[in-house]
Each structure stands twice: as C-alpha cells, then as structure tokens.
C-alpha cells in the first residue's frame, strides 16, 4: 500500500519521491480532512454532528458529495506532473443509507488516468457500512500563463 499518514494539508513524498502539497479550504475549516494519501489512493474521515444535518435530521447529501470529491482530488494530485492541475468534470453519487451519527470514512481509488482525463471511485462508509458510492471524471491540465 502506498498510503501514508498526513495532517489536514498534504505535504508528503510519494513512493516515487515526488514532493506534494495538497490542501483545500474545506480541509482548513477542520470540517474534515485527509487521514492518508498515496498515488491514486486516499482516505478522508469526518465525525458526524448535527451541523451537517438536513431538515430530515440526517447528514446532507452534499456533505457526502464533498467528501468524495475532495478524496478523489487528493488521490489524483500526487500523480500529476509538476505544475499541472486537476478539476472535477462530473461526479455521479449513489446514496444507500441515511447517516445520523458516528464517523464517515471515504476511501478513494484511481480507476484510470490518461494525459488529460482521470476516472476515480469513492466509497463512503458510516461505522463500517457503505452508505454512498461515487464515480468521478477529472480534467488534467496545465494552467495558462498571461
């Protein structure tokens, strides 16, 4: 396994020796964060609390979506060439069970990576039970300079 323990921002060397930093503003809020990251893999965790609930008193679907999206970006980022970026093209989420308490764990794996497109999958668990699954496509590109 390539996974390594990290803090909320990723400042690690991958097994290929590449140094990376990956931090999103959502992680800086201490809302959730990465626990492990590797080349094409990541794990995010989040403690469930009532601030995350929708009017039906279950975790809002957007929370699960954000967890998967951030996990996918974190898994892809270590594989990018120096200076390249990635951006979400689309994510398809399926929700299986409502979440009211416990810990959410998002496990992400790379399915395929080309030069300009990558596909990843995430599974979100609540206390060991799969509650959602996501499949995402990401654009890989070099930023334009002015």
ABEGO torsion letter per residue (X at the ends): XABBBBBABBBBBBAAGBBBBBBBAAAAAGABBBABBBBGBBBBBBBBBAAABBAAGBBBAAAAAAAAAAAAAAAAAAABBBGBBBBBABBBBBBABBBABEBBBBBBBBABBBAABBBBBBBBBBGGBBABBBBBBBBBBBBBBX
